[in-house]
Amino acid sequence: MEKNFLEKILACPNCKGPVTINVEERDALGIKNGIVICQKCREEFPISDGIFYLRMLTKVTDNRGEAWSLNEFEERYDTLPIYKSAVEWGNLTGIPEEVTNFIYPKIKGRILDWLMPKQGDLILDVGCGVGYFLFEILQKNYGMDMHMIGIDVAVPNIKSLRKRCKEENVKNIVCIVADCQNLPLLNNIVDINICSEVLEHVPSPALAINEMARVLKKGGTLFISTPLEESNKKWRRLSSPFRLAKNIIPFNKKTKPHNKGFDVPITSSELKKILEEKLSILTFEKNVILPPEGYFKKLPRALTRMVVLICGFIESRFKRAFQSLAMHAVIKAKKI
């Protein structure tokens, strides 16, 4: 993207002041190397090989925040190749295709169905990973003039996104390394904001949602999907015949799950409360009546197919009765 446009949307992650971009080198996609300079606090941030390094981590001091580790989080993605779909991601992480194909249309596919971008819209994908969903949006809206931003806290993910942009000569995606709790964007500039399967990985979902609301234009739309803790707990109870014994035997009461800073789902009530402080919820769906996908990594393939078939029947015929077992919230909200 062009320098003038970027200077109208980027903000200093240190003070949220406006920025100036000094361009040192260009390539076929636009700015390749340079420096982002804050006009207010004079902080400088590098642009290297087309990637804007605007990451300043927000310190979260509760148990979840203290447990979160950037190094551990980045290590998850450091050796992964570029993947271009949810199925490819599942193959890399041991999730059977039957499970991915069941989940995708009810989460990211649902968001894709809801998306109705207009010419000239600015679309932000927060926690974009390697950005395959941005490319799916481009493919569905082929030929439409859209500006897109992919933001992720993990450098390996954004490097993979940039590599794919170069391979496919995609010029309208800005690749940014940043903290979703401290977005390096000015207020009220985003038309469509997407945050899919991300909130469970951040130290403070509330801070992340507040930041997404801040950068969203009045009338802009936020799409969120995330696992739900209450459903996760129910599946854990259903899947563990030994849970009752563990609760009875005294020494097992001392055994608690490791307190991690990521892979920690939020409850639907907490999620609604945070959203309603800044936005108007238009749609709040609970989808995917299926055990957590990690359960299927070591399950025999035939048994996986049977479980998926049964859960698909339940979700299509008896969703209301079994909605408490739906693993994911898929939400459309608007900034009024």
C-alpha contacts under 8 A as a table, 3 or more apart, distances in Angstrom:
res1	aa1	res2	aa2	distance
1	M	5	F	7.05
1	M	6	L	6.96
1	M	29	L	7.33
1	M	30	G	5.63
1	M	31	I	7.23
1	M	171	K	6.57
1	M	172	N	5.99
1	M	173	I	7.57
1	M	174	V	7.01
2	E	5	F	5.52
2	E	6	L	6.39
2	E	30	G	6.61
2	E	31	I	7.46
3	K	6	L	5.20
3	K	7	E	6.17
3	K	21	I	6.71
3	K	23	V	7.98
3	K	31	I	7.57
4	N	7	E	5.27
4	N	8	K	6.58
5	F	8	K	5.25
5	F	9	I	6.82
6	L	9	I	5.33
6	L	10	L	5.87
7	E	10	L	5.62
7	E	18	P	7.33
7	E	19	V	5.96
7	E	20	T	6.06
7	E	21	I	6.79
8	K	18	P	7.85
8	K	186	L	7.89
9	I	185	L	5.70
9	I	186	L	5.54
9	I	189	I	6.47
10	L	18	P	6.88
10	L	19	V	6.62
10	L	184	P	5.82
10	L	185	L	4.39
10	L	186	L	5.81
11	A	16	K	5.02
11	A	17	G	5.48
11	A	18	P	5.03
11	A	19	V	5.88
11	A	38	C	7.57
11	A	184	P	4.74
11	A	185	L	4.47
11	A	186	L	5.13
12	C	15	C	5.65
12	C	16	K	4.56
12	C	17	G	5.22
12	C	18	P	6.37
12	C	19	V	6.38
12	C	37	I	7.85
12	C	38	C	5.62
12	C	43	E	7.64
12	C	54	L	7.68
12	C	184	P	5.62
12	C	185	L	7.43
13	P	16	K	5.54
13	P	54	L	6.44
13	P	55	R	7.06
13	P	56	M	6.14
13	P	182	N	6.36
13	P	183	L	6.62
13	P	184	P	4.75
13	P	185	L	7.86
14	N	41	C	7.91
14	N	43	E	7.48
14	N	56	M	6.98
15	C	40	K	7.64
15	C	41	C	6.92
16	K	184	P	6.95
16	K	185	L	7.38
16	K	186	L	6.81
17	G	38	C	6.22
17	G	39	Q	6.54
17	G	40	K	5.52
17	G	41	C	7.49
17	G	186	L	7.84
18	P	38	C	6.01
18	P	39	Q	5.78
18	P	40	K	7.00
18	P	186	L	7.40
19	V	36	V	6.42
19	V	37	I	5.40
19	V	38	C	4.35
19	V	39	Q	5.27
19	V	40	K	7.95
20	T	36	V	5.89
20	T	37	I	5.18
20	T	38	C	6.35
20	T	39	Q	6.56
21	I	34	G	7.12
21	I	35	I	5.81
21	I	36	V	4.62
21	I	37	I	6.18
22	N	34	G	5.48
22	N	35	I	5.20
22	N	36	V	6.45
22	N	37	I	7.62
23	V	26	R	7.43
23	V	31	I	6.63
23	V	32	K	7.95
23	V	33	N	6.39
23	V	34	G	4.52
23	V	35	I	6.72
24	E	32	K	7.71
24	E	33	N	5.39
24	E	34	G	4.68
24	E	35	I	7.81
25	E	31	I	6.40
25	E	32	K	5.42
25	E	33	N	4.98
25	E	34	G	6.69
26	R	29	L	7.70
26	R	30	G	5.45
26	R	31	I	4.55
26	R	32	K	4.71
26	R	33	N	6.76
27	D	30	G	5.39
27	D	31	I	6.38
27	D	32	K	5.70
28	A	169	N	7.79
28	A	171	K	7.99
29	L	32	K	7.78
29	L	166	K	7.24
29	L	169	N	6.89
29	L	170	V	7.00
29	L	171	K	4.82
30	G	50	G	7.62
30	G	171	K	7.10
31	I	34	G	7.45
31	I	50	G	5.86
32	K	47	I	6.95
32	K	48	S	6.22
32	K	49	D	4.79
32	K	50	G	4.10
32	K	51	I	7.49
33	N	46	P	7.67
33	N	47	I	4.95
33	N	48	S	4.73
33	N	49	D	5.73
33	N	50	G	6.20
34	G	46	P	6.16
34	G	47	I	4.84
34	G	48	S	6.82
35	I	44	E	6.51
35	I	45	F	5.67
35	I	46	P	4.68
35	I	47	I	5.51
36	V	44	E	5.62
36	V	45	F	5.01
36	V	46	P	6.22
36	V	47	I	7.11
37	I	42	R	5.88
37	I	43	E	5.88
37	I	44	E	4.59
37	I	45	F	6.54
38	C	41	C	5.76
38	C	42	R	4.63
38	C	43	E	5.37
38	C	44	E	6.49
39	Q	42	R	5.66
45	F	52	F	7.65
45	F	53	Y	6.15
45	F	54	L	6.13
46	P	52	F	6.40
46	P	53	Y	5.67
46	P	54	L	7.76
47	I	50	G	6.19
47	I	51	I	5.45
47	I	52	F	4.59
47	I	53	Y	6.09
48	S	51	I	5.29
48	S	52	F	6.77
48	S	53	Y	7.75
50	G	162	R	7.12
50	G	175	C	7.08
51	I	158	I	7.48
51	I	159	K	7.48
51	I	162	R	7.10
51	I	174	V	7.68
51	I	175	C	5.23
51	I	176	I	5.77
51	I	177	V	7.26
52	F	175	C	6.31
52	F	176	I	4.73
52	F	177	V	6.22
53	Y	176	I	6.08
53	Y	177	V	5.01
53	Y	178	A	6.86
54	L	176	I	6.75
54	L	177	V	5.75
54	L	178	A	5.19
54	L	184	P	6.48
55	R	153	V	7.06
55	R	177	V	5.67
55	R	178	A	3.84
55	R	179	D	5.63
55	R	184	P	7.98
56	M	178	A	6.73
56	M	179	D	6.46
56	M	182	N	7.09
57	L	178	A	7.82
57	L	179	D	5.74
57	L	181	Q	7.70
57	L	182	N	7.07
58	T	179	D	7.36
58	T	181	Q	6.40
58	T	182	N	6.49
59	K	65	G	7.24
60	V	64	R	7.84
60	V	65	G	4.57
60	V	66	E	6.78
60	V	203	P	6.45
60	V	204	S	6.96
61	T	64	R	7.79
61	T	65	G	5.36
61	T	66	E	5.72
62	D	65	G	5.19
62	D	66	E	6.07
63	N	66	E	5.17
63	N	67	A	6.18
63	N	259	N	7.67
63	N	261	G	7.83
64	R	67	A	5.24
64	R	68	W	6.33
64	R	203	P	5.70
64	R	204	S	7.82
64	R	259	N	7.15
64	R	260	K	6.49
64	R	261	G	4.63
64	R	262	F	7.76
65	G	68	W	5.25
65	G	203	P	4.61
65	G	204	S	7.06
65	G	261	G	5.94
66	E	69	S	7.99
66	E	261	G	7.19
67	A	259	N	6.75
67	A	260	K	5.46
67	A	261	G	4.62
68	W	202	V	7.82
68	W	203	P	6.29
68	W	260	K	6.51
68	W	261	G	3.80
68	W	262	F	6.38
69	S	72	E	5.30
69	S	73	F	6.16
69	S	261	G	7.13
70	L	73	F	5.01
70	L	74	E	6.06
70	L	154	A	7.78
71	N	74	E	5.25
71	N	75	E	6.10
72	E	75	E	5.16
72	E	76	R	6.78
73	F	76	R	5.59
73	F	77	Y	7.60
73	F	154	A	7.26
74	E	77	Y	5.57
74	E	78	D	6.09
74	E	154	A	5.22
74	E	155	V	7.13
74	E	156	P	6.98
75	E	78	D	5.03
75	E	79	T	7.69
76	R	79	T	7.66
77	Y	80	L	5.35
77	Y	154	A	7.76
77	Y	156	P	6.20
77	Y	157	N	6.75
78	D	156	P	5.49
78	D	157	N	7.97
80	L	92	L	7.80
81	P	160	S	7.81
82	I	130	V	6.90
82	I	160	S	5.83
82	I	161	L	7.94
82	I	164	R	7.80
83	Y	86	A	7.98
83	Y	88	E	5.53
83	Y	89	W	5.93
83	Y	130	V	7.29
83	Y	132	Y	7.32
84	K	88	E	6.43
84	K	89	W	7.71
84	K	132	Y	5.15
85	S	88	E	5.24
85	S	89	W	6.36
85	S	132	Y	5.95
85	S	133	F	7.68
86	A	89	W	5.01
86	A	90	G	6.11
86	A	100	T	6.78
86	A	104	Y	7.15
87	V	90	G	4.97
87	V	91	N	6.17
87	V	97	E	6.05
87	V	100	T	5.98
87	V	101	N	7.30
88	E	91	N	5.03
88	E	92	L	6.30
89	W	92	L	5.17
89	W	93	T	6.31
90	G	93	T	5.12
90	G	94	G	5.83
90	G	95	I	4.51
90	G	96	P	6.59
90	G	97	E	6.84
90	G	100	T	6.57
91	N	94	G	5.31
91	N	95	I	5.87
91	N	96	P	6.79
91	N	97	E	7.22
92	L	95	I	7.75
94	G	297	K	5.40
95	I	99	V	6.78
95	I	100	T	6.94
95	I	293	E	6.69
95	I	294	G	6.97
95	I	296	F	6.53
95	I	297	K	5.54
96	P	99	V	5.46
96	P	100	T	6.58
96	P	296	F	7.07
96	P	297	K	7.09
96	P	301	R	7.73
96	P	304	T	7.97
97	E	100	T	4.98
97	E	101	N	5.89
98	E	101	N	5.23
98	E	102	F	6.19
98	E	304	T	7.63
98	E	305	R	6.60
98	E	308	V	7.16
99	V	102	F	5.10
99	V	103	I	6.20
99	V	293	E	6.91
99	V	296	F	7.90
99	V	304	T	7.74
99	V	308	V	6.71
100	T	103	I	5.11
100	T	104	Y	5.82
101	N	104	Y	5.55
101	N	105	P	7.19
102	F	105	P	6.83
102	F	106	K	7.47
102	F	288	V	7.83
102	F	308	V	7.22
102	F	312	G	7.63
103	I	106	K	5.51
103	I	107	I	6.44
103	I	288	V	6.14
104	Y	107	I	5.34
104	Y	108	K	5.65
104	Y	109	G	5.64
105	P	108	K	6.24
105	P	109	G	4.01
105	P	110	R	5.69
106	K	109	G	5.92
106	K	110	R	5.29
106	K	287	N	6.07
106	K	288	V	6.42
107	I	110	R	5.12
107	I	111	I	6.47
107	I	225	S	6.54
107	I	287	N	7.35
107	I	288	V	7.99
107	I	328	H	7.53
107	I	330	V	6.31
108	K	111	I	5.06
108	K	112	L	6.12
108	K	133	F	7.92
108	K	196	S	7.02
108	K	225	S	7.71
109	G	112	L	4.91
109	G	113	D	6.19
110	R	113	D	5.09
110	R	114	W	6.39
110	R	330	V	7.71
111	I	114	W	5.04
111	I	115	L	6.15
111	I	223	F	6.72
111	I	330	V	7.58
112	L	115	L	5.23
112	L	137	I	7.00
117	P	121	D	6.35
117	P	146	M	7.94
117	P	192	I	7.59
118	K	121	D	5.58
118	K	144	M	7.70
118	K	146	M	7.60
119	Q	144	M	5.98
119	Q	145	D	5.19
119	Q	146	M	6.02
120	G	145	D	5.45
120	G	146	M	4.88
120	G	147	H	6.57
121	D	145	D	7.70
121	D	146	M	5.21
121	D	147	H	6.12
121	D	190	V	7.74
121	D	191	D	5.76
121	D	192	I	7.42
122	L	146	M	6.22
122	L	147	H	4.70
122	L	148	M	5.68
122	L	149	I	7.68
122	L	189	I	7.57
122	L	190	V	5.32
122	L	191	D	5.29
122	L	192	I	6.50
123	I	146	M	7.36
123	I	147	H	6.18
123	I	148	M	4.72
123	I	149	I	6.27
123	I	190	V	6.30
123	I	191	D	6.07
123	I	192	I	4.75
123	I	193	N	5.91
123	I	194	I	7.71
124	L	148	M	5.86
124	L	149	I	4.79
124	L	150	G	6.21
124	L	151	I	7.62
124	L	190	V	6.74
124	L	192	I	6.25
124	L	193	N	4.81
124	L	194	I	6.10
125	D	128	C	5.24
125	D	134	L	7.22
125	D	148	M	7.78
125	D	149	I	6.19
125	D	150	G	5.10
125	D	151	I	6.27
125	D	193	N	6.07
125	D	194	I	4.75
125	D	195	C	6.05
126	V	150	G	6.50
126	V	151	I	5.18
126	V	152	D	6.49
126	V	180	C	6.40
126	V	193	N	7.32
126	V	194	I	6.04
126	V	195	C	5.05
126	V	196	S	7.79
126	V	198	V	7.82
127	G	150	G	7.48
127	G	151	I	5.63
127	G	152	D	4.49
127	G	153	V	7.08
127	G	180	C	6.99
127	G	195	C	6.43
127	G	196	S	7.52
127	G	198	V	5.87
128	C	131	G	4.99
128	C	132	Y	7.82
128	C	133	F	7.45
128	C	134	L	7.82
128	C	150	G	5.55
128	C	151	I	5.78
128	C	152	D	5.67
128	C	195	C	7.67
128	C	196	S	7.96
129	G	132	Y	7.76
129	G	151	I	7.86
129	G	152	D	6.00
129	G	154	A	7.76
129	G	157	N	5.09
129	G	158	I	6.88
129	G	161	L	7.77
130	V	157	N	4.69
130	V	158	I	5.98
130	V	159	K	7.81
130	V	160	S	5.48
130	V	161	L	4.68
131	G	134	L	5.33
131	G	135	F	6.76
131	G	150	G	6.54
131	G	157	N	7.96
131	G	158	I	7.88
131	G	161	L	5.55
132	Y	135	F	5.16
132	Y	136	E	6.35
132	Y	161	L	7.97
133	F	136	E	4.88
133	F	137	I	6.26
134	L	137	I	5.12
134	L	138	L	6.31
134	L	148	M	7.63
134	L	150	G	7.63
135	F	138	L	4.92
135	F	139	Q	6.11
136	E	139	Q	5.02
136	E	140	K	6.16
137	I	140	K	5.21
137	I	141	N	6.13
138	L	141	N	5.15
138	L	142	Y	5.57
138	L	144	M	7.96
139	Q	142	Y	5.04
141	N	144	M	5.77
146	M	172	N	7.09
147	H	172	N	5.40
147	H	173	I	6.56
148	M	172	N	5.94
148	M	173	I	4.64
148	M	174	V	6.25
149	I	173	I	5.36
149	I	174	V	4.67
149	I	175	C	6.28
149	I	176	I	7.34
150	G	158	I	7.75
150	G	173	I	6.77
150	G	174	V	6.11
150	G	175	C	5.26
150	G	176	I	6.13
151	I	158	I	7.45
151	I	175	C	6.45
151	I	176	I	4.89
151	I	177	V	5.76
151	I	178	A	6.07
151	I	179	D	7.91
151	I	180	C	7.53
152	D	155	V	7.37
152	D	157	N	6.92
152	D	158	I	6.45
152	D	176	I	6.76
152	D	177	V	5.35
152	D	178	A	5.78
152	D	179	D	6.85
152	D	180	C	7.31
153	V	177	V	5.40
153	V	178	A	4.92
153	V	179	D	5.13
153	V	180	C	7.24
154	A	157	N	5.58
154	A	158	I	6.82
154	A	177	V	6.80
155	V	158	I	5.32
155	V	159	K	6.15
155	V	177	V	6.16
156	P	159	K	5.11
156	P	160	S	6.27
157	N	160	S	5.17
157	N	161	L	6.33
158	I	161	L	4.86
158	I	162	R	6.09
158	I	175	C	6.20
158	I	176	I	6.80
158	I	177	V	6.49
159	K	162	R	5.11
159	K	163	K	6.12
160	S	163	K	5.02
160	S	164	R	6.28
161	L	164	R	5.26
161	L	165	C	6.25
161	L	175	C	7.06
162	R	165	C	5.01
162	R	166	K	6.30
162	R	175	C	6.31
163	K	166	K	5.20
163	K	167	E	6.21
164	R	167	E	4.92
164	R	168	E	6.06
165	C	168	E	5.33
165	C	169	N	5.55
165	C	170	V	4.79
165	C	171	K	7.09
165	C	173	I	7.54
166	K	169	N	4.93
166	K	170	V	6.57
170	V	173	I	6.81
178	A	182	N	7.31
178	A	183	L	6.55
178	A	184	P	7.08
179	D	182	N	5.20
179	D	183	L	6.10
180	C	183	L	5.35
180	C	208	A	5.44
180	C	211	E	7.24
180	C	212	M	7.91
181	Q	204	S	7.39
181	Q	207	L	5.22
181	Q	208	A	4.24
181	Q	209	I	7.80
181	Q	210	N	7.99
181	Q	211	E	6.09
182	N	208	A	7.46
182	N	211	E	6.58
183	L	211	E	6.40
183	L	212	M	7.74
185	L	189	I	7.83
185	L	215	V	6.48
186	L	189	I	6.50
186	L	215	V	6.13
187	N	214	R	5.55
187	N	215	V	4.39
187	N	216	L	7.04
187	N	217	K	7.68
188	N	214	R	6.34
188	N	215	V	4.56
188	N	216	L	4.76
188	N	217	K	4.01
188	N	218	K	6.76
189	I	215	V	5.67
189	I	216	L	5.83
189	I	217	K	5.33
190	V	193	N	6.69
190	V	215	V	5.87
190	V	216	L	4.60
190	V	217	K	5.46
190	V	220	G	6.93
191	D	216	L	6.22
191	D	217	K	5.83
191	D	219	G	7.83
191	D	220	G	4.71
191	D	221	T	6.48
192	I	216	L	7.33
192	I	220	G	5.86
192	I	221	T	5.05
192	I	222	L	6.03
192	I	223	F	7.82
193	N	212	M	7.10
193	N	216	L	7.06
193	N	220	G	7.86
193	N	221	T	6.22
193	N	222	L	4.66
193	N	223	F	6.17
194	I	222	L	5.91
194	I	223	F	4.83
194	I	224	I	6.09
195	C	198	V	6.12
195	C	199	L	7.61
195	C	222	L	7.77
195	C	223	F	6.20
195	C	224	I	4.86
195	C	225	S	6.63
196	S	199	L	7.87
196	S	223	F	7.46
196	S	224	I	5.31
196	S	225	S	4.62
196	S	226	T	6.41
197	E	200	E	6.94
197	E	224	I	7.66
197	E	225	S	5.44
197	E	226	T	4.66
197	E	227	P	7.12
198	V	201	H	5.47
198	V	202	V	6.97
198	V	225	S	7.80
198	V	226	T	6.66
199	L	202	V	5.49
199	L	204	S	7.89
199	L	205	P	5.31
199	L	208	A	7.61
199	L	226	T	6.33
199	L	265	P	7.53
199	L	266	I	7.78
200	E	205	P	7.42
200	E	226	T	6.71
200	E	227	P	7.09
200	E	262	F	5.98
200	E	263	D	5.14
200	E	264	V	4.81
200	E	265	P	4.71
200	E	266	I	6.62
201	H	261	G	7.03
201	H	262	F	4.00
201	H	263	D	5.18
201	H	264	V	6.53
202	V	205	P	6.14
202	V	208	A	7.80
202	V	261	G	7.07
202	V	262	F	5.99
203	P	261	G	5.87
203	P	262	F	6.97
204	S	207	L	5.39
204	S	208	A	6.47
205	P	208	A	5.06
205	P	209	I	6.13
206	A	209	I	5.23
206	A	210	N	6.10
206	A	274	I	6.02
207	L	210	N	5.11
207	L	211	E	6.18
208	A	211	E	5.18
208	A	212	M	6.27
209	I	212	M	5.03
209	I	213	A	6.14
209	I	274	I	7.38
209	I	275	L	7.03
210	N	213	A	5.09
210	N	214	R	6.15
210	N	278	K	7.05
211	E	214	R	4.97
211	E	215	V	6.48
212	M	215	V	5.52
212	M	216	L	6.23
212	M	222	L	7.81
213	A	216	L	5.15
213	A	222	L	7.85
213	A	278	K	6.42
213	A	279	L	7.15
213	A	335	K	7.06
216	L	220	G	5.71
216	L	221	T	7.40
216	L	222	L	7.82
216	L	335	K	7.01
217	K	220	G	4.90
217	K	335	K	6.96
218	K	335	K	5.18
218	K	336	I	5.62
219	G	334	K	6.07
219	G	335	K	5.13
219	G	336	I	5.62
220	G	334	K	5.77
220	G	335	K	5.60
221	T	332	K	6.96
221	T	333	A	5.74
221	T	334	K	4.58
221	T	335	K	6.53
222	L	331	I	7.93
222	L	332	K	5.88
222	L	333	A	5.14
222	L	334	K	6.12
222	L	335	K	7.94
223	F	330	V	7.47
223	F	331	I	5.60
223	F	332	K	4.78
223	F	333	A	6.49
224	I	329	A	7.72
224	I	330	V	5.79
224	I	331	I	5.07
224	I	332	K	6.69
225	S	328	H	6.63
225	S	329	A	5.37
225	S	330	V	4.36
225	S	331	I	6.21
226	T	265	P	7.30
226	T	266	I	7.84
226	T	328	H	5.45
226	T	329	A	5.52
226	T	330	V	6.92
227	P	232	N	7.68
227	P	265	P	5.46
227	P	266	I	7.01
227	P	327	M	5.51
227	P	328	H	4.27
227	P	329	A	6.29
228	L	231	S	5.63
228	L	232	N	6.25
228	L	265	P	5.37
228	L	266	I	5.42
228	L	267	T	5.23
228	L	268	S	6.18
228	L	327	M	5.67
228	L	328	H	5.57
228	L	329	A	6.59
229	E	232	N	4.87
229	E	233	K	6.12
229	E	264	V	7.72
229	E	265	P	4.82
229	E	266	I	5.22
229	E	267	T	4.94
229	E	268	S	7.71
230	E	233	K	5.21
230	E	234	K	6.44
230	E	267	T	5.93
230	E	268	S	7.69
230	E	324	S	7.85
231	S	234	K	5.07
231	S	235	W	6.29
231	S	324	S	6.05
231	S	325	L	5.05
231	S	326	A	6.19
231	S	327	M	5.41
232	N	235	W	5.28
232	N	236	R	6.26
232	N	265	P	7.93
232	N	291	P	7.97
232	N	292	P	7.10
232	N	325	L	7.85
232	N	327	M	6.44
233	K	236	R	5.03
233	K	237	R	6.29
234	K	237	R	5.11
234	K	238	L	6.18
234	K	325	L	6.83
235	W	238	L	5.00
235	W	239	S	5.92
235	W	291	P	6.02
235	W	292	P	7.54
235	W	325	L	7.08
236	R	239	S	5.20
236	R	240	S	6.12
237	R	240	S	5.48
237	R	241	P	7.60
237	R	243	R	6.74
238	L	241	P	7.20
240	S	243	R	5.49
241	P	244	L	7.11
242	F	245	A	5.28
242	F	246	K	6.25
243	R	246	K	5.01
243	R	247	N	6.30
244	L	247	N	5.15
244	L	248	I	6.37
245	A	248	I	5.09
245	A	249	I	6.11
246	K	249	I	5.45
246	K	250	P	7.89
246	K	252	N	5.43
246	K	253	K	6.78
247	N	250	P	7.36
247	N	252	N	6.94
247	N	253	K	6.17
248	I	252	N	7.99
248	I	253	K	7.93
249	I	252	N	5.67
249	I	253	K	6.97
250	P	253	K	5.40
250	P	254	K	7.54
251	F	254	K	5.78
251	F	255	T	7.53
252	N	255	T	5.27
253	K	256	K	7.38
260	K	263	D	7.15
260	K	264	V	7.15
261	G	264	V	6.93
266	I	270	E	6.79
266	I	271	L	6.62
267	T	270	E	5.29
267	T	271	L	6.16
268	S	271	L	5.01
268	S	272	K	6.10
268	S	329	A	7.44
269	S	272	K	5.22
269	S	273	K	6.18
270	E	273	K	5.11
270	E	274	I	6.30
271	L	274	I	5.32
271	L	275	L	6.23
272	K	275	L	5.16
272	K	276	E	5.99
273	K	276	E	5.35
273	K	277	E	6.57
274	I	277	E	5.56
274	I	278	K	7.45
275	L	278	K	5.77
275	L	279	L	5.59
275	L	280	S	7.40
275	L	281	I	7.25
275	L	333	A	7.94
276	E	279	L	5.13
276	E	280	S	5.92
276	E	281	I	6.82
278	K	335	K	7.17
279	L	333	A	6.21
279	L	334	K	5.59
279	L	335	K	4.87
279	L	336	I	6.55
280	S	333	A	5.44
280	S	334	K	5.17
280	S	335	K	6.26
280	S	336	I	6.71
281	I	284	F	7.00
281	I	331	I	7.40
281	I	332	K	6.23
281	I	333	A	4.22
281	I	334	K	6.41
282	L	331	I	7.64
282	L	332	K	5.50
282	L	333	A	5.12
282	L	334	K	6.87
283	T	330	V	7.93
283	T	331	I	5.49
283	T	332	K	5.03
283	T	333	A	6.84
284	F	329	A	6.74
284	F	330	V	6.01
284	F	331	I	4.62
284	F	332	K	6.66
285	E	329	A	5.59
285	E	330	V	5.16
285	E	331	I	6.24
286	K	323	Q	6.75
286	K	326	A	5.59
286	K	327	M	7.10
286	K	328	H	5.62
286	K	329	A	4.62
286	K	330	V	6.35
287	N	323	Q	7.68
287	N	326	A	5.05
287	N	327	M	6.37
287	N	328	H	5.35
287	N	329	A	6.30
287	N	330	V	7.14
288	V	315	E	7.44
288	V	326	A	4.96
288	V	327	M	5.49
288	V	328	H	6.15
289	I	311	C	6.04
289	I	312	G	7.59
289	I	314	I	7.62
289	I	315	E	6.02
289	I	319	K	7.82
289	I	322	F	7.45
289	I	323	Q	7.10
289	I	325	L	5.46
289	I	326	A	4.14
289	I	327	M	6.14
290	L	293	E	7.81
290	L	308	V	7.19
290	L	311	C	5.88
290	L	325	L	7.28
290	L	326	A	6.78
290	L	327	M	6.81
291	P	295	Y	6.71
291	P	327	M	7.44
292	P	295	Y	5.77
292	P	296	F	7.91
292	P	327	M	7.11
293	E	296	F	5.73
293	E	297	K	7.53
294	G	297	K	5.60
295	Y	298	K	7.20
295	Y	299	L	7.23
296	F	299	L	4.94
296	F	304	T	6.54
299	L	303	L	6.71
299	L	304	T	6.31
300	P	303	L	5.37
300	P	304	T	6.27
301	R	304	T	4.95
301	R	305	R	6.26
302	A	305	R	5.22
302	A	306	M	6.37
303	L	306	M	5.04
303	L	307	V	6.20
304	T	307	V	5.21
304	T	308	V	6.14
305	R	308	V	5.17
305	R	309	L	6.06
306	M	309	L	5.08
306	M	310	I	6.19
307	V	310	I	5.19
307	V	311	C	6.05
308	V	311	C	5.14
308	V	312	G	5.91
309	L	312	G	5.11
309	L	313	F	6.30
310	I	313	F	5.18
310	I	314	I	6.31
311	C	314	I	5.00
311	C	315	E	6.06
312	G	315	E	5.16
312	G	316	S	6.09
313	F	316	S	5.26
313	F	317	R	6.03
313	F	318	F	7.83
314	I	317	R	5.32
314	I	318	F	5.05
314	I	319	K	6.21
314	I	322	F	7.58
315	E	318	F	5.64
315	E	319	K	4.46
315	E	322	F	7.62
316	S	319	K	6.26
318	F	321	A	5.52
318	F	322	F	6.41
319	K	322	F	5.24
319	K	323	Q	5.46
320	R	323	Q	5.17
321	A	324	S	7.88
322	F	325	L	5.74
322	F	326	A	7.31
323	Q	326	A	5.14
